[in-house]
Structures are given as C-alpha cells and as structure tokens.
C-alpha cells in the first residue's frame, strides 16, 4: 500500500537562479527522497501555479483519477504552488468520486532556502493521504499542520508559513497522525472535464469604490463565456453595472455575483445598484463561494454545455 505523489511544481520544488528568481525545477521524486513512508511519484507538470491553464488542470484531473484507480494506492498528494492552490483544489473536489483522500500541499519558502517549509508540509500531506480517518473527506489542503477542505479554502498570507485559512478545518497533524476535528460538507460529483473545458473563458470583474462598468462591458463585448462579478460587501456594485449585467444575460452570458470580502455569504439586500438590482438583472449569487472558486465551478459547468440549466446547476453547489 502506498501514497502516490503527483508533482506540478510551485515554490516547494523551486530553487533560486541568479538573475532569474526562484523557478520550479525539482521533480516529485526529489521532493519525496527524505520521506520514510511508502510512496510513488509522478511529475505531471513543473511550473509555477500562476502559470497554469485549464488544459493543465484537465491533465492533472486525469492523473489524479489514474492514480486513485490503483487498488494499492491509499491516497494521492499533489504538490502545487500556493498562488492558485485553492482553485485547483476546488476543481479536483468538484469531480472527486473516490473515498480515498486527495491532499494538496506546497511551500512558502523555496527548496534551497535556509529554512524550507516544504519537507514538513509534504510529510504531513502524505500522512494525511494515508490516514483512514480522512477517507470520504474529498479533496483537502494540508499546510502548516492544518488540513482544510478544498471548498472555501483560500490563501490569506503572501509570506507567513500559515498560508491558508477558510474552508472546514478538518484535522490537525500531530506527530504524523491526523486528529480529525470536523467532516466537510460534500456534494454529488460533477462529470470530469473534457477538452471543451480547455477553452472556456470565465472572467472575474472586480468592483471597488468609484468603479465604472467599462471593464464589464469590455468583457461582454470580447466574447467571455461567463462572468464572475467580485462585488463589494454582501454583493453590491456601482452605478451602471446593473444594465451591463442585464445585457450579458440577454446575450446568453451567465453572470455570477460573488464578493471580494473574505468570509460570509452573498445575499441580495441593497437596491440602487446593489445585490437586489443585480440579481433582478439576472446575476446568480455565489452563496459562500469566493470569486476564484465560483469561476472554477462556472467553467466546469459551461464546459459541459449546460445551457439554460446553468443557474440551477450552479446554485446546487452554493
């Protein structure tokens, strides 16, 4: 019995090159060299997570599914850059069908730094993936001794080693063992992404004090397949956004209303360009999903061609 480590790059595999900054270089086998647990390794990608594409994610989804299909594999670890880990984790969770855990981890310090955090994070992630206590918990993020659900997790620190917060705090890792604190909320899995997923364009449009709808108008005219509006507060936007949302919806472009706020649900409460008017124009509240995770769900659904059933399908996961 073994844990399969799938490498994709990120800071955990990065080394600093003079004049070029830190870049992903180390493969999964190199990262796993110091582990005592029984593991197998595969390099799926070797890049920074800020460079990943939907095509890369589809390839990773297949690699995870192939690894889980081996009866001797008790769980999967994905080493991944922290920049977009919350997006990849949520996508993997949306299509996860196995009882076996899939655990994402990474690092805030490069592999050749004086005090790298990657080795401890990887050891914890492997122990989490092998833990019977974490079966049926879906896809998880293991970082700085904490195991969190993919849904709702987000990076909240650019530099500190405790990089992630949010989601359900499922377990704490102590001396190589997972001490379970809660079970995450799960949804029925969606079908795996196909090649049509690769080219889906879902854009995130931010709202802020004094914002005009010009960026939103450009995104509509530029042929986006879907739009996530990262509203202020509980889900609001500036004057003029309502008309553009209505125009997008009339053109067959779904609009999801999320919030730029870290925690809490989106609810239509305010008028005069607020959530009541935006939802009235056809925007779909994201519930407790943040904008990047809303985008992942939206892209997966649009890649399936759900058409006029998009809203019902999306709301089922909020």
N, C-alpha and C positions, 0 to 999 in steps of 0.2 A: 504494500500500500504506500502511496506517495502523494505529494503535493506537486502540481505542475505550475512552474513559474513561467509566465509569458512576459517577455521584456518588450517595452515600447520606447524606452529612452527616458528623457527627463533629467532633472538635477541628480537623482540618485545614481545615474550612470555617467554623469558629466565630469570632465576634467578640464582644467583651465589651460588654454594655449595662449602663448604670448601674442598679444596684439589681436586676438580673436575672441576673447572672453571664454566663458565656460560653454562647452558644447558636449552633446551626448556622444559617448564613444564606447563605453563598456557594455558588453553583452550580458545576457542573463546568467550565463554560466560563470562569468567572472564575479558577478554580484553574489551568487549562491555559494562561492567557494569556501566561505567561512562558516556555513551552516552545518549543523550536525544532523538535522532532520533528513529523512529520505525525500529527495526532490528530483524532478526532471526539469529541464529548461528548454525554452524555445524563444528565439528572437523573432518577434513579429514585425517590429519597427525599431528604429533607433533615431529618435528625433525629439526635439522639444515639444511639449504638448500644445504650445501656442501655434505650432505649425500644422497640426493635424487637420485632416479634411474628413468629410463624410465618407469618402471612399476608404480612408484609413480605418474609420470606425467600423464600417461593414466588414472589412478584412479581420479586424480584431474580434468582432462578434463571432465570426465563423471559427476563428482559432480557439476561442473560449468554448464554443459548442463542441468542437472536435476533442478538446482536452477532457471535457466532462463526460464524453461518451465512453471513455475507458473505465471499465468497472473497477480497476485497481487504483484509479485516481480518486482521492477522497475530497479534493477541493482544488481550487485554482487561485493563484496570486497573480495579479497584473501589476508590474512596476510601471509607473506612469508619472509624467510631470504634474506638478501640483496646479499649474495655471488653469487647466481645464479639466481636472480630475472629476469635479462634481458633475460635469456634463457627460463625460464618458461613463461614469458610474451609473448615472440615472438611465442612460440609454441601455446599458447592459441589463439593468434591473427590469426595465420595461419588457424585455424579451426573455427573461430568465425563467426556465421551466424546471430546473433540477432542484432537488433537495440539498445538493452539495453547495457549500459556500463559495462565492467568488469574492475575493478581497483585493481591493486596490490599495497600493501604498506607494510612497515616494520619499522625497527628502527635501529639506530646505537648504542644505549645505551640499556642495559638490563632493564627489567621492574622494578627491585629493585635498580637501580642506583639512585643517588641523584637528577639527572635532566633527567629523561627518555624522549625521543622524541616520543616514540610510541603513547601515547594518542593523541597528536595533529595530527600526521600523520594519525591515524585511523579516527579521527573526520573529517579531510579533505577528506579522501578517501570515507567515507560514504556519505558526502555531494556531492562529485563528481559523485558517482554512482547514486545518486538520481536526479541529475541535468538533466532536459530536454535538456539543451544546449549541453550536451555531448553525446546525442544519435547519433548513426551512426558513432561514432568515434573509434569503435573497442575496443581493449584491451589497457589499459593505466597504467602507473606507476605514483602514486601520492606520492611525497616525499618533505618534507621541503617547502610546499606551492606551489610546481610546479607540473603540470600534463603533462606528456610526453607520446608520442606514444610508443608502445611496440617496433616497428621496429626502430632500430638504437639507442635505449637507452642503456647505459652502466654505470656500477659503476665506478666512477673515484676517489673516496675518500675511504680510508680504515677506517678513523676515524671521519672526519668532518661530521656535520649533513647534509650538502648538498651533499649527497652521489652520486647522479646521474646526468648525463648530456647526451647530444646527443638526437637523435630522433627529432621529431617535438615538440616544446614547445606549447602544445595545449591550456593550460589555466593556470591561476594563481588563487589560492584560497585566497579569502579575506573575512573575517568575515562569513565563512560558505557558500560562494557563488563562483561558478566557473565563472571567467571572461575569455571568450574564446578569444584566440589570433590567432589561425590558425586551419585548419582542416587537419588531417593526410592523407597521401596517403593510399588508401586501394586496396587490391587485391581480386579477387574472392576466396572464402574459399576452402580449401582442405578438403577431407573426414576425419572423425575422425580416430584417431589411433586405430588399432586393437591389439590383443595380439601379433601379429608378430612384432610390434614396440618394444616390451619389450626387445628383444634380438638382435636388430640391433647394430652393432659395428661400430661407426664412430670415428676415432681417429684424434686428432689435432697434427700435427707435426710442431714444431717451427723452424724458420730459424733465424740465427744470425751470427755475424762476425766469420769466421772460421769454420762454421758448415759443417759437412760431412753428406752424405746421409745414414749413417748407421742406424739411428733411423727409417727413412722412409723405408729402406729395411726390417728391423725387423717387422714393422707394416704390410707390404705387406705379408711377409712370415708367420706371425702369424694369418692370416685369417681375417683381417679387411674387413668389407663390404663397407666401404667408407673412404676417407681420406680428411681432410682439411689441406692444407699446409699454415701455417701462415707466409707468405713471408715478406721480408723486403721492406721498401719503397712502391712503387706503385705496387709491386707484383714481387719480384725477389727472387732468391735463389743461393746457392753456386754451385761450380763446382760439377758435378756428379748427381745432383738432376734431371736433365732432363732425363737421362737414366732410373732412378728409376720410374719417373712418367710414362714414356712410358711403362715400364714393368708392372706397376699396371694397366694401362688402357688396355693393351693387355690381362691381366688376368681377365678382367671384373670388376675391382675395380675402380669406378669413383673417380677422384681427383678434388677437388675444390681449386682454388688459391685465398686465402684471404690475408690480410695484418695485420701485427702487429701494424701498425700505427693507432692512434685513429680515425682520420677523413679522408675522401676522398675516391674516388673510386679506384678499382684495374683496371689497364689498361696495356696491353702488349706493352711496349715501347722499352725495352732494350734487346739486344741479349747477347751472351756469358754466358748463364745460367740464363738470365733474363726472364721477362714475355713473350717475343716473343717466346723464345725457349720452355718455359714451356707449353704455350698454343699450340704451334706446336706439342708437345708431347702428347697432349690430355687433359691438365688441363683446367678447366672451371672457368673463372674469376667470383668472387663473387659479382661484382658490388660494392655497398656501404655496403654490409653486412659484419660485422666483423666475426672472426673465430668461436666464440661460437654460434652466431645466424645462420651462414652458416651450422654448424653442426646440429642444430635443424631441419632446412629445409631439409637437406640431409637425416637425419634419418627418418623423416616423409615420404619422398618420397620413400626411399628404403623399408620402412615397408609396403608400398603399392605394392611393386613389379613392379615398372615402367619399369624395364629392360632397353632396348636400347633407350627408350624415356626419360631417366633420364636427359640428358643435356637440352633438350627442356623444360622439366618441371621445372628444376631449374632456367634456365635463365628467364623464365616467371615471376619470383618473384624478380629478381635483378634490 
